[in-house]
Amino acid sequence: MKLYYSPGACSLSPHIVSRELGIALELKKVNTKDKTIEGGGDYSKINPRGYVPALVLDNGETLTEGPAIVQYLADQKSESGLAPKPGTFERYRLQEWLNFLTSEIHKQFSPLFRPNTPEDYKPIVKQNLAARFDWLEPQLAGKDYLMGRQFTVADAYLFVLLGWTKPTQIDLAKWPNLVAFQQRVGARPKVQEALQAEGLLKKAA
Ligand SMILES: N[C@@H](CCC(=O)N[C@@H](CS)C(=O)NCC(=O)O)C(=O)O
């Protein structure tokens, strides 16, 4: 399968998930500004909406939307526990998290990355994000991961989103459980591998 990605973007979430599952994906780097694919090709033909991630399956099907892609990947190796079994209540709990992350956190960040967002709107966006982080902080109290002790695909997603606080200058120190979560997930060997593969780790001096 091929994963179309852009370094550090939300596509890092399925990338991490694939490594956690031991599913080897061919990584195809996309320039989301001009919609070109590294090595040649027009990304608009893969995803006409122009955004990453997109997963192209071996049978030629293309799956888009991060929350759908990570569940598809996890279901290829259901014994991994990265997603609870379909049809169980716990699976809906996972979907509740994925939907929260995508609509209440991910998409709130998006204006901070758009060059045409008016400067005076950015503090409002940050206030809205802070309100969500205020709610999330106690949810992680006493837990390793969003669903408890088990790492799931939702954790990979949240980890990527928290990484965006740095370039957008949001100080996470106000939310110590989120900082601890970020460090815990960031220390996972497969997460380190994915960061390395996307060129996101500083080289040792
Ligand atoms: N609804 C999509 C949103 C994906 C998305 O926002 N992708 C961003 C990177 S995180 C992107 O490619 N933006 C470039 C663009 O929209 O042109 C999903 O959840 O997969």
The ligand as a Tripos MOL2 file, in Angstrom:
@<TRIPOS>MOLECULE
LIG
   20    19     1     0     0
SMALL
NO_CHARGES

@<TRIPOS>ATOM
      1 N1        -10.3560   15.8550    6.6680 N.3       1 LIG1
      2 C1         -8.9950   15.5260    6.3100 C.3       1 LIG1
      3 C2         -8.1280   16.7590    6.5050 C.3       1 LIG1
      4 C3         -6.7090   16.5280    6.1220 C.3       1 LIG1
      5 C4         -5.8710   17.7930    6.2440 C.2       1 LIG1
      6 O1         -6.2610   18.7680    6.8770 O.2       1 LIG1
      7 N2         -4.6690   17.7190    5.6610 N.am      1 LIG1
      8 C5         -3.7560   18.8520    5.6720 C.3       1 LIG1
      9 C6         -2.4620   18.5130    6.4060 C.3       1 LIG1
     10 S1         -2.7640   18.1650    8.1090 S.3       1 LIG1
     11 C7         -3.3720   19.2100    4.2450 C.2       1 LIG1
     12 O2         -2.9840   18.3580    3.4770 O.2       1 LIG1
     13 N3         -3.5340   20.4980    3.8940 N.am      1 LIG1
     14 C8         -3.1820   21.0010    2.5960 C.3       1 LIG1
     15 C9         -4.3600   21.4850    1.8260 C.2       1 LIG1
     16 O3         -5.5150   21.4300    2.3410 O.co2     1 LIG1
     17 O4         -4.1640   21.9520    0.7110 O.co2     1 LIG1
     18 C10        -8.5100   14.3500    7.1530 C.2       1 LIG1
     19 O5         -8.8880   14.2640    8.3270 O.co2     1 LIG1
     20 O6         -7.7520   13.5030    6.6490 O.co2     1 LIG1
@<TRIPOS>BOND
     1     1     2 1
     2     2     3 1
     3     2    18 1
     4     3     4 1
     5     4     5 1
     6     5     6 2
     7     5     7 1
     8     7     8 1
     9     8     9 1
    10     8    11 1
    11     9    10 1
    12    11    12 2
    13    11    13 1
    14    13    14 1
    15    14    15 1
    16    15    16 2
    17    15    17 1
    18    18    19 2
    19    18    20 1
@<TRIPOS>SUBSTRUCTURE
     1 LIG1         1 GROUP 0 **** ****
